[in-house]
Amino acid sequence: MTHPSPRPRLVVLDGHTNNPGDLSWAPLEVLGDLMVHPRTPPELVAERIADADVVLTNKTRLDGEGLAAAPRLRGIAVLATGHDVVDGIAARRLGVPVCNVPEYGTASVAQAVFALLLELTNHTGSLAAAVRQGRWSACPDFCFWDETLLELAGLTFGVVGQGRIGEAVARIARAFGMEVLSHRHHPQPGDVDLDTLLAQSDVVSLHCPLTPQTHGLINADRLARLRPGALLLNTARGALVEETALLEALQSGHLGGAGLDVLCMEPPAPNHPLLSAPRCVITPHVAWASLAARRRLIDATAANVAALLAGSPIHVVNLDPATPR
């Protein structure tokens, strides 16, 4: 008598941010026995993944100790593009592939870049709040504004790290009539070095991964190279920017403004100095989180999991897909 093979056990460690209830997990449910934890504190990671075949994580960290406690583990599917939350080296030693989702959020992040930029240049949110407070009704003139309104056409937009998202952002910048400068790790014809980009750009937008080489990329020295009044945008990773130096540049007035969707510590402490910094717009790491992007993310992750279970992983970021366990 033969017995059916047990279904693979799939464990999602932090499902709430990807799917707070407005999407379906069905694409993953058909692949195995799915357990979705809304959140997982560090002390419960090892316990929850102990009998997992595939672990799915967005921002819950997976270190070598936790991975070693999961003897059945066949793969890790990161519910994101960035995969620095996983100890890829430890996973490689164990022969466990780590897979990410490369481009689910390209359009959404590019859109968010310009939402931040337009708030810094048009001040739509703050002006709308002032109207609701009655300031327009009490105004002696037909209009008012508190800060200078800036036109994008004719300005120079610098893209640091021009991958898929950077390319999408550059296309939108050109549609606004801006000149685009690009800097990337592997230069292409027409690219400029980082110092040139900083010196010549009115707006600088960061789109590079967080690595030991890019950690603190925008520091006090590089902020000083920016044109007076330039704007800095970061929708990539908070640690690309030295926050103390950024605060000083905003307080001194050298930096015209900053639009941030990411910080070094997320969520920030209530007294984080950038939360009250002048000309600083901060959103809570949501550039990736449109409904359409999160739906694509679940679908693409299901494809990653199916490939892991079939023994032919795709989008592997830590080892040769052909490497056996």
Secondary structure, 3 states (H helix, E strand, C coil): CCCCCCCCEEEECCCCCCCCCCCCCHHHHCCCEEEECCCCCHHHHHHHHCCCCEEEECCCCECHHHHHCCCCCCEEEECCCCCCCECHHHHHHCCCCEECCCCCCHHHHHHHHHHHHHHHHHCHHHHHHHHHCCCCCCCCCCCCCCCCCCCCCCCEEEEECCCHHHHHHHHHHHHCCCEEEEECCCCCCCCCCHHHHHHHCCEEEECCCCCCCCCCCECHHHHHHCCCCCEEEECCCHHHECHHHHHHHHHHCCCCEEEECCCCCCCCCCCCHHHHCCCEEECCCCCCCCHHHHHHHHHHHHHHHHHHHCCCCCCECCCCCCCCC
